[in-house]
């Protein structure tokens, strides 16, 4: 279940969530995908070859009011630490 943003409720006007992890932050993306008040970005393994396979593609940029507020940066298999 997605909840309201505590930071937004506390008065912050701009919020960004950065998920740097091998797996895509699919729960975070889902919660904020249609919102323009929280920008989400995820650096993760390419979902064409890595779990969760169904979300995290570079063309997923948000929907409706959230269009342009979601950024996925999938990295190909074998990407070294220096690129991460």
N, C-alpha and C positions, 0 to 999 in steps of 0.2 A: 504494500500500500504506500503510495506517495503521500508525503505530508507537506504542509506549508513550509516555506523556507524561514527558519528561525532568524536568520540574518536579515532577510527582507522585512519580516515582521518587526525586527528591532530597529528599522529605519535606514539600513544601508541601501543605497540606490543601485549600486553595481556589484555584482557577485560573479566570480568565475570559479569553476571547479576543474582542476587539472588532475587527471587520473593517469599516472605513469606506472604501468604494470604490464606484465606479459599478456594478460587477458583483458579484453574490452570491458569497460564499465557499463554493461548493458542495463543494469538497474538504474543507474544515475541518468543515462541517456533517456530511458523510458519516462522517468519522472519529470524531466524538464524539456522534453522534445517539442512541446507546443507552447513553450513559454519564452518570452523575450526579456525577462528580468533576470535570468540566470544563464550565463554562457558556460557551456560544458565543452571540454576538450579531453580526448583520450589518445594516448600513445600506446600502441599494443601490437601484438602479432597479427598478421594479415588473416582476416576471417575466412579467406578462401582456402586456407590450409590449417588454421589454428582455431581451437575452441573459443567462442561459442558458435562459430560458423554462420549464424543467421543475422548477426548485428555487428556493426563496427566498420562497415565499408565507407570509403572516403566520400561517396556521394550522398551519404545520410547527413543532411545539413539542418535538420529541423523541419517542422511542419507548421502551417498556419502562422500564428504570431511568432512562433519560434524559428521560422525560416532564417537561416544564417547564424543562429545562436548555438549550433552544435558543430563541432569539428572533430573528425576522426582522422588520425594519422597512423594508419596501419603500416607496419614495417615488414618487409619480406623475411621469410624463414632464413636463418643464418646471419641476420644482421648482428654485427659486433657491438660490444659495449660502448665503443667510442662514438658510434652513431646514436645509440640510445641516449 
